[in-house]
């Protein structure tokens, strides 16, 4: 994905993965409040849902071009109107759009590359103001709908991404089952070849094998083999002793 073709919706879609739903509530185009006070909007607000993380609020401005970033730098009041309620503030942009040295003091930098977000510069903890009902109402309204800028495109990409992940899981499962089926078929062919003319239906083979294994004969094979070897050795020694005995008896008979 080239820098020219990357849209704000692409970056926002990646931010959904960066701030996973199991831990964050995320909203797009969040204003200071609703009604008459909704003059300026922040691109993304992600609130942590875990008490152990302090329910931190992260504000993110999304910039996809140098010109867009220059306008932001020229008028920081847009961000400050919402940033006052944030514990951390970031700017998210495709790789190469914003040099790290241009990031304002205290802001973090989230870099978009190959469909993913990575933190390039950590944000400093801000002294945030307590949220009021105006901001809460705006956040709740925005979290229930996609962003106004390319909302339909974002929702479509989200749906496509979920479908792609589902299709990939189905594909892996089918491939696994196919490999297992091929392996099972090969084993049955091998067994049939070994049995030759004595081949019987699979259910009969299965019943016979189950009986053999349940009898313990297979597990005892090694012990039985050792016992048989010992018995053969004992028989051979007994035969030798008997032969020596008969030989000695014959010698005694011919001695004067």
The 8 nearest C-alpha neighbors of each residue, nearest first, counted from 0:
[[1, 4, 5, 2, 113, 114, 3, 112],
 [2, 0, 3, 4, 5, 113, 93, 112],
 [1, 3, 5, 4, 0, 93, 94, 63],
 [4, 2, 1, 5, 6, 64, 0, 63],
 [3, 5, 1, 2, 6, 0, 63, 9],
 [6, 4, 2, 3, 9, 1, 0, 63],
 [5, 7, 9, 8, 4, 63, 10, 3],
 [6, 8, 10, 9, 11, 63, 61, 5],
 [7, 9, 11, 6, 153, 10, 12, 149],
 [10, 8, 12, 6, 7, 11, 5, 13],
 [9, 11, 13, 7, 12, 8, 14, 111],
 [12, 10, 14, 8, 13, 9, 7, 15],
 [11, 13, 9, 15, 14, 10, 8, 153],
 [12, 14, 10, 15, 16, 11, 115, 116],
 [13, 15, 17, 11, 16, 12, 18, 10],
 [16, 14, 18, 12, 13, 17, 19, 11],
 [15, 17, 19, 14, 13, 18, 12, 20],
 [16, 18, 14, 15, 19, 116, 13, 115],
 [17, 19, 15, 16, 23, 14, 20, 45],
 [20, 18, 16, 21, 22, 17, 23, 15],
 [21, 19, 23, 22, 24, 18, 15, 25],
 [20, 22, 19, 23, 48, 24, 18, 49],
 [23, 21, 20, 48, 19, 47, 49, 18],
 [24, 22, 47, 20, 46, 48, 18, 19],
 [23, 25, 46, 45, 20, 47, 48, 26],
 [24, 26, 45, 44, 23, 142, 46, 27],
 [27, 25, 142, 141, 44, 43, 138, 45],
 [28, 26, 43, 146, 42, 29, 141, 44],
 [27, 29, 42, 40, 41, 146, 43, 30],
 [28, 30, 40, 41, 27, 138, 141, 137],
 [31, 29, 40, 37, 32, 39, 137, 41],
 [32, 30, 134, 37, 81, 36, 80, 133],
 [31, 33, 133, 134, 137, 37, 30, 36],
 [34, 32, 37, 137, 36, 133, 35, 136],
 [33, 35, 36, 37, 32, 38, 137, 133],
 [34, 36, 37, 33, 38, 32, 31, 30],
 [35, 37, 32, 38, 34, 33, 31, 30],
 [38, 36, 33, 30, 32, 35, 34, 31],
 [37, 39, 36, 30, 40, 35, 31, 32],
 [40, 38, 30, 37, 77, 31, 41, 80],
 [41, 39, 30, 29, 28, 42, 38, 31],
 [40, 42, 29, 28, 43, 30, 60, 78],
 [41, 43, 28, 60, 27, 61, 59, 40],
 [44, 42, 27, 59, 41, 26, 58, 28],
 [43, 45, 58, 26, 57, 25, 59, 27],
 [46, 44, 25, 57, 24, 56, 23, 26],
 [47, 45, 56, 24, 23, 55, 57, 54],
 [46, 48, 23, 54, 55, 49, 22, 56],
 [49, 47, 23, 22, 54, 46, 50, 24],
 [48, 50, 51, 52, 47, 54, 22, 53],
 [51, 49, 53, 52, 54, 48, 47, 55],
 [50, 52, 49, 53, 54, 48, 47, 55],
 [53, 51, 50, 49, 54, 55, 47, 48],
 [52, 54, 50, 55, 51, 49, 47, 48],
 [55, 53, 47, 48, 52, 50, 49, 46],
 [54, 56, 47, 53, 46, 86, 57, 52],
 [55, 57, 46, 85, 86, 45, 47, 54],
 [58, 56, 87, 45, 85, 44, 88, 86],
 [57, 59, 44, 88, 85, 43, 89, 82],
 [60, 58, 89, 43, 90, 88, 44, 42],
 [59, 61, 90, 42, 91, 41, 89, 43],
 [62, 60, 91, 90, 92, 42, 59, 7],
 [63, 61, 92, 68, 64, 67, 91, 60],
 [62, 64, 92, 93, 7, 6, 61, 67],
 [65, 63, 67, 66, 62, 96, 68, 92],
 [64, 66, 68, 67, 96, 69, 97, 63],
 [65, 67, 69, 68, 64, 70, 63, 71],
 [66, 68, 64, 70, 65, 69, 62, 71],
 [67, 69, 65, 71, 66, 70, 62, 72],
 [70, 68, 66, 72, 71, 67, 65, 73],
 [71, 69, 73, 67, 68, 72, 66, 74],
 [70, 72, 68, 74, 69, 73, 75, 67],
 [73, 71, 69, 70, 74, 75, 68, 103],
 [72, 74, 70, 71, 69, 75, 68, 76],
 [73, 75, 71, 76, 72, 70, 77, 78],
 [76, 74, 77, 78, 72, 71, 73, 79],
 [75, 77, 79, 78, 74, 80, 71, 73],
 [78, 76, 75, 79, 80, 39, 74, 40],
 [77, 79, 76, 80, 75, 82, 81, 41],
 [78, 80, 82, 76, 81, 77, 83, 75],
 [79, 81, 78, 77, 82, 76, 83, 31],
 [80, 82, 83, 79, 78, 31, 84, 41],
 [83, 81, 79, 85, 84, 78, 80, 58],
 [82, 84, 81, 127, 85, 128, 79, 80],
 [85, 83, 127, 128, 82, 130, 81, 129],
 [86, 84, 56, 82, 87, 57, 127, 83],
 [85, 87, 125, 56, 127, 124, 55, 57],
 [88, 86, 57, 85, 124, 122, 125, 58],
 [87, 89, 58, 106, 57, 59, 107, 122],
 [90, 88, 107, 59, 106, 108, 58, 91],
 [89, 91, 60, 108, 59, 61, 109, 107],
 [92, 90, 109, 61, 110, 108, 60, 62],
 [91, 93, 62, 110, 63, 111, 61, 96],
 [94, 92, 111, 110, 96, 63, 112, 95],
 [93, 95, 110, 111, 96, 112, 92, 97],
 [94, 96, 97, 93, 98, 92, 2, 110],
 [97, 95, 94, 65, 93, 64, 92, 98],
 [96, 98, 95, 99, 101, 92, 65, 68],
 [99, 97, 100, 101, 95, 96, 102, 94],
 [98, 100, 101, 102, 97, 108, 120, 119],
 [99, 101, 98, 102, 103, 97, 104, 120],
 [102, 100, 99, 98, 103, 97, 104, 72],
 [101, 103, 99, 100, 106, 104, 108, 98],
 [104, 102, 106, 101, 105, 100, 107, 72],
 [103, 105, 106, 102, 123, 107, 122, 101],
 [106, 104, 123, 122, 103, 107, 124, 88],
 [107, 105, 122, 89, 88, 103, 104, 102],
 [122, 108, 106, 89, 121, 120, 88, 90],
 [107, 109, 120, 90, 119, 89, 91, 118],
 [110, 108, 91, 118, 119, 117, 90, 116],
 [109, 111, 92, 117, 116, 94, 93, 91],
 [112, 110, 93, 116, 115, 94, 92, 10],
 [111, 113, 114, 115, 94, 93, 110, 116],
 [114, 112, 115, 0, 111, 116, 93, 1],
 [113, 115, 112, 13, 111, 116, 9, 10],
 [116, 114, 13, 112, 113, 111, 117, 17],
 [117, 115, 111, 110, 13, 109, 17, 112],
 [118, 116, 110, 109, 119, 115, 111, 112],
 [117, 119, 109, 120, 108, 110, 121, 116],
 [118, 120, 108, 109, 110, 117, 121, 107],
 [121, 119, 108, 107, 118, 122, 109, 99],
 [122, 120, 107, 123, 108, 118, 119, 106],
 [107, 123, 121, 106, 105, 87, 88, 124],
 [122, 124, 105, 125, 87, 106, 121, 107],
 [125, 123, 87, 86, 122, 126, 105, 88],
 [126, 124, 86, 127, 87, 123, 85, 105],
 [125, 127, 86, 128, 124, 83, 85, 84],
 [128, 126, 84, 83, 125, 85, 86, 129],
 [127, 129, 84, 83, 130, 126, 85, 86],
 [130, 128, 84, 131, 127, 83, 85, 126],
 [129, 131, 84, 134, 128, 135, 132, 133],
 [130, 132, 133, 134, 135, 129, 136, 128],
 [133, 131, 135, 134, 136, 130, 32, 137],
 [132, 134, 32, 136, 131, 135, 33, 137],
 [133, 135, 32, 137, 31, 132, 136, 131],
 [136, 134, 132, 138, 137, 133, 139, 131],
 [137, 135, 139, 133, 134, 138, 132, 140],
 [136, 138, 32, 134, 140, 33, 135, 139],
 [137, 139, 135, 141, 140, 136, 29, 142],
 [140, 138, 142, 136, 141, 137, 135, 143],
 [139, 141, 137, 143, 138, 142, 136, 144],
 [142, 140, 138, 26, 143, 139, 144, 27],
 [141, 143, 26, 139, 140, 144, 138, 25],
 [144, 142, 141, 140, 139, 145, 26, 138],
 [143, 145, 141, 142, 146, 140, 26, 27],
 [146, 144, 150, 147, 27, 154, 143, 141],
 [145, 147, 150, 27, 148, 28, 144, 149],
 [146, 148, 150, 149, 145, 28, 27, 144],
 [147, 149, 146, 150, 8, 28, 7, 145],
 [150, 148, 152, 151, 147, 153, 8, 146],
 [151, 149, 146, 145, 153, 147, 152, 148],
 [150, 152, 154, 153, 149, 155, 145, 146],
 [151, 153, 155, 149, 150, 154, 156, 8],
 [154, 152, 150, 156, 8, 155, 151, 157],
 [153, 155, 157, 151, 156, 152, 158, 150],
 [154, 156, 152, 158, 153, 157, 151, 159],
 [157, 155, 159, 153, 158, 154, 160, 152],
 [156, 158, 154, 160, 155, 159, 153, 161],
 [159, 157, 155, 161, 156, 160, 162, 154],
 [158, 160, 156, 162, 157, 161, 163, 155],
 [159, 161, 163, 157, 162, 158, 156, 164],
 [160, 162, 158, 164, 163, 159, 157, 165],
 [163, 161, 159, 165, 160, 164, 166, 158],
 [164, 162, 160, 166, 165, 161, 159, 167],
 [163, 165, 167, 161, 162, 166, 160, 168],
 [164, 166, 162, 168, 167, 163, 161, 169],
 [167, 165, 163, 169, 164, 168, 162, 170],
 [166, 168, 170, 164, 165, 169, 163, 171],
 [169, 167, 165, 171, 170, 166, 172, 164],
 [168, 170, 166, 172, 167, 171, 173, 165],
 [169, 171, 167, 173, 168, 172, 166, 174],
 [172, 170, 174, 168, 169, 173, 175, 167],
 [173, 171, 175, 169, 174, 170, 168, 176],
 [172, 174, 176, 170, 175, 171, 177, 169],
 [175, 173, 177, 171, 172, 176, 170, 178],
 [176, 174, 172, 178, 173, 177, 171, 179],
 [175, 177, 179, 173, 178, 174, 180, 172],
 [176, 178, 180, 174, 179, 175, 173, 181],
 [179, 177, 181, 175, 176, 180, 182, 174],
 [178, 180, 182, 176, 177, 181, 183, 175],
 [181, 179, 177, 183, 182, 178, 176, 184],
 [180, 182, 184, 178, 179, 183, 177, 185],
 [181, 183, 179, 185, 180, 184, 178, 186],
 [182, 184, 180, 186, 185, 181, 179, 187],
 [185, 183, 187, 181, 186, 182, 180, 188],
 [184, 186, 188, 182, 183, 187, 181, 189],
 [187, 185, 189, 183, 188, 184, 190, 182],
 [188, 186, 190, 184, 189, 185, 191, 183],
 [189, 187, 191, 185, 186, 190, 192, 184],
 [188, 190, 186, 192, 187, 191, 185, 193],
 [189, 191, 187, 193, 192, 188, 186, 194],
 [192, 190, 188, 194, 193, 189, 195, 198],
 [191, 193, 195, 189, 190, 194, 188, 198],
 [194, 192, 190, 191, 195, 189, 188, 198],
 [195, 193, 191, 197, 198, 192, 190, 196],
 [194, 196, 192, 197, 193, 198, 191, 190],
 [197, 195, 198, 194, 191, 192, 199, 193],
 [196, 198, 194, 195, 199, 191, 193, 192],
 [199, 197, 196, 194, 195, 191, 200, 204],
 [198, 200, 197, 203, 201, 204, 202, 191],
 [199, 201, 203, 202, 204, 198, 205, 191],
 [202, 200, 204, 203, 205, 199, 187, 206],
 [201, 203, 205, 204, 200, 206, 199, 207],
 [204, 202, 206, 205, 201, 200, 207, 199],
 [205, 203, 201, 207, 206, 202, 208, 200],
 [204, 206, 202, 208, 203, 207, 209, 201],
 [207, 205, 203, 209, 204, 208, 202, 210],
 [208, 206, 210, 204, 209, 205, 203, 211],
 [209, 207, 211, 205, 210, 206, 204, 212],
 [208, 210, 206, 212, 207, 211, 213, 205],
 [209, 211, 207, 213, 208, 212, 214, 206],
 [212, 210, 208, 214, 209, 213, 207, 216],
 [211, 213, 209, 214, 210, 215, 217, 208],
 [212, 214, 210, 215, 211, 209, 216, 208],
 [215, 213, 211, 212, 216, 210, 217, 209],
 [216, 214, 218, 213, 217, 212, 219, 211],
 [217, 215, 219, 218, 214, 220, 211, 212],
 [216, 218, 220, 219, 215, 212, 211, 214],
 [219, 217, 215, 216, 220, 221, 212, 222],
 [220, 218, 216, 222, 217, 221, 223, 215],
 [221, 219, 223, 217, 222, 218, 216, 224],
 [220, 222, 224, 223, 219, 225, 218, 217],
 [223, 221, 225, 219, 224, 220, 226, 218],
 [224, 222, 226, 220, 225, 221, 227, 219],
 [223, 225, 221, 227, 222, 226, 220, 228],
 [224, 226, 228, 222, 223, 227, 229, 221],
 [227, 225, 223, 229, 228, 224, 222, 230],
 [226, 228, 230, 224, 229, 225, 223, 231],
 [229, 227, 225, 231, 226, 230, 224, 232],
 [230, 228, 226, 232, 227, 231, 233, 225],
 [229, 231, 233, 227, 232, 228, 234, 226],
 [232, 230, 228, 234, 229, 233, 235, 227],
 [231, 233, 229, 235, 230, 234, 236, 228],
 [232, 234, 230, 236, 235, 231, 237, 229],
 [235, 233, 237, 231, 236, 232, 238, 230],
 [234, 236, 232, 238, 233, 237, 231, 239],
 [235, 237, 239, 233, 234, 238, 240, 232],
 [238, 236, 234, 240, 239, 235, 233, 241],
 [237, 239, 235, 241, 240, 236, 234, 242],
 [240, 238, 236, 242, 237, 241, 243, 235],
 [239, 241, 237, 243, 242, 238, 244, 236],
 [242, 240, 244, 238, 243, 239, 237, 245],
 [241, 243, 239, 245, 244, 240, 246, 238],
 [244, 242, 246, 240, 241, 245, 247, 239],
 [245, 243, 241, 247, 242, 246, 240, 248],
 [246, 244, 248, 242, 247, 243, 241, 249],
 [245, 247, 243, 249, 244, 248, 242, 250],
 [246, 248, 250, 244, 245, 249, 243, 251],
 [249, 247, 245, 251, 246, 250, 244, 252],
 [248, 250, 246, 252, 247, 251, 245, 253],
 [251, 249, 247, 248, 252, 253, 246, 254],
 [250, 252, 248, 254, 249, 253, 247, 255],
 [251, 253, 249, 250, 254, 248, 255, 247],
 [254, 252, 250, 251, 255, 249, 248, 247],
 [253, 255, 251, 252, 250, 249, 248, 247],
 [254, 253, 252, 251, 250, 249, 248, 247]]
